[in-house]
């Protein structure tokens, strides 16, 4: 299984970016999927996640209302639409997938995910 994240870049505060995560060897129609990020000198933190079966989504408080996780099952791609970006959103963003479905309350824990992408850098200038 491989996850390939892309779409990062440099954007001004207030701007938008859409990250993509393409999967090979698995689909996004089962289990759980999520996005995490890691800023320099900080630990990896949860951003957003989705239950593949129900479509239920979960977001970190810091991105709620600005970021949206979604998927395209036909293309086997997961997305993270990021709007109203601010410098605090600067980080390397990682996509992740879990094969066996887990309860919603656990989707924000990095250790429950089985597969990880390589990360894509997002830099927001002030």
Secondary structure per residue as TSV (DSSP state, phi and psi in degrees):
chain	resnum	aa	ss	phi	psi
A	1	X	-	360.0	133.3
A	2	X	E	-132.7	139.0
A	3	X	E	-117.5	132.1
A	4	X	E	-121.9	109.9
A	5	X	E	-91.5	145.0
A	6	X	E	-155.0	172.0
A	7	X	-	105.1	-5.6
A	8	X	-	-69.3	171.6
A	9	X	E	167.0	-167.3
A	10	X	E	-103.3	129.8
A	11	X	E	-142.7	150.9
A	12	X	E	-79.8	154.4
A	13	X	T	-54.3	137.6
A	14	X	T	92.4	-11.6
A	15	X	-	-84.1	-174.3
A	16	X	-	-132.5	154.0
A	17	X	E	-145.3	151.7
A	18	X	E	-122.1	118.7
A	19	X	E	-89.8	147.3
A	20	X	E	-123.8	150.7
A	21	X	E	-137.0	108.5
A	22	X	E	-94.9	134.7
A	23	X	E	-110.0	141.8
A	24	X	E	-129.2	138.1
A	25	X	S	90.4	-5.7
A	26	X	S	-157.2	171.9
A	27	X	-	-120.1	169.2
A	28	X	S	-97.6	20.5
A	29	X	S	-97.9	4.7
A	30	X	S	-144.1	161.4
A	31	X	S	71.8	-144.0
A	32	X	E	-132.5	159.6
A	33	X	E	-142.6	153.4
A	34	X	E	-159.0	170.3
A	35	X	E	-125.1	136.5
A	36	X	E	-128.6	164.8
A	37	X	E	-143.3	156.4
A	38	X	E	-139.3	117.9
A	39	X	-	-91.3	157.6
A	40	X	T	-55.2	129.7
A	41	X	T	77.4	4.1
A	42	X	S	-120.9	163.7
A	43	X	-	-80.0	158.7
A	44	X	-	-64.9	135.8
A	45	X	E	-129.1	152.8
A	46	X	E	-70.0	142.0
A	47	X	E	-117.7	-57.5
A	48	X	E	-158.8	156.0
A	49	X	E	-152.5	161.1
A	50	X	E	-140.7	139.1
A	51	X	E	-85.7	119.6
A	52	X	T	-64.8	-31.6
A	53	X	T	-77.5	-47.5
A	54	X	T	-94.0	-20.3
A	55	X	-	79.7	3.0
A	56	X	-	-62.6	136.9
A	57	X	E	-117.4	156.6
A	58	X	E	-139.5	141.4
A	59	X	E	-133.3	149.3
A	60	X	-	-67.3	147.7
A	61	X	T	-57.6	-33.6
A	62	X	T	-69.1	-18.0
A	63	X	T	-118.1	-5.4
A	64	X	T	-58.5	132.1
A	65	X	T	88.0	-12.4
A	66	X	T	-114.8	-34.3
A	67	X	E	-108.1	149.8
A	68	X	E	-137.8	126.1
A	69	X	E	-95.2	138.9
A	70	X	E	-153.0	176.5
A	71	X	E	-149.6	157.4
A	72	X	E	-123.6	102.2
A	73	X	T	-65.5	-33.6
A	74	X	T	-64.7	-36.1
A	75	X	T	-95.7	-8.9
A	76	X	T	59.9	46.5
A	77	X	E	-130.1	139.7
A	78	X	E	-109.2	147.5
A	79	X	E	-125.9	158.1
A	80	X	E	-134.3	105.2
A	81	X	E	-85.7	123.7
A	82	X	E	-119.1	116.8
A	83	X	-	-115.9	161.9
A	84	X	S	48.3	50.1
A	85	X	-	-66.4	147.4
A	86	X	-	-132.1	164.3
A	87	X	G	-56.3	-26.5
A	88	X	G	-69.3	-12.4
A	89	X	G	-84.8	-4.5
A	90	X	-	-63.5	124.0
A	91	X	E	-178.3	170.9
A	92	X	E	-89.3	127.6
A	93	X	E	-102.9	132.7
A	94	X	E	-119.2	138.4
A	95	X	E	-98.9	153.5
A	96	X	E	-146.3	156.1
A	97	X	E	-143.3	144.1
A	98	X	E	-119.4	134.1
A	99	X	S	-73.7	-47.2
A	100	X	S	-96.9	132.7
A	101	X	-	-59.5	139.8
A	102	X	-	-127.8	159.9
A	103	X	-	-63.9	152.2
A	104	X	G	-56.5	-41.6
A	105	X	G	-64.8	-16.1
A	106	X	G	-99.0	-3.1
A	107	X	T	-68.3	-15.4
A	108	X	T	-89.9	7.0
A	109	X	-	-100.8	119.8
A	110	X	G	-60.4	-33.3
A	111	X	G	-70.3	-11.4
A	112	X	G	-86.3	-9.6
A	113	X	-	-88.0	141.0
A	114	X	S	-91.6	-30.5
A	115	X	E	-131.6	142.2
A	116	X	E	-132.2	144.0
A	117	X	B	-82.7	176.0
A	118	X	-	-84.7	-11.1
A	119	X	-	96.5	147.0
A	120	X	E	-137.2	134.4
A	121	X	E	-80.8	131.0
A	122	X	E	-119.7	123.9
A	123	X	E	-124.6	124.5
A	124	X	E	-113.8	119.4
A	125	X	E	-93.1	147.7
A	126	X	-	-88.8	360.0
